[in-house]
Amino acid sequence: MEKQRLNKTEQEIKSAIMDKIEDAVDDYLLSFRLKSNDGNGLPNINEIEDMMQDLKNKTRDIYLSMVSDSITKFDESKSIDSKKENTEKGA
């Protein structure tokens, strides 16, 4: 079975999402470094939990945005045309 490819709109959504995920990971890593005194020790458990919560919230928001974008950008014209054809046949 041949693997399906993303269309142009899906590629654009994916690209934007991957950029945002990269930014969230960068933020986490920079925060970890800063809170570990530039590599001289680990952040305390509360700081690590806060950083994980922040990363979780950012990625959740990114994925929610992706779902919303994919719904918003969905081309409904084929579905509408199909519904019109079926409605006309039943009339």
Secondary structure, DSSP 8 states (H G I E B T S, - for coil): -------HHHHHHHHHHHHHHHHHHHHHHHHHHHHTTTTTS---HHHHHHHHHHHHHHHHHHHHHHHHHHHHT---HHHHHHHHHHHHHH-
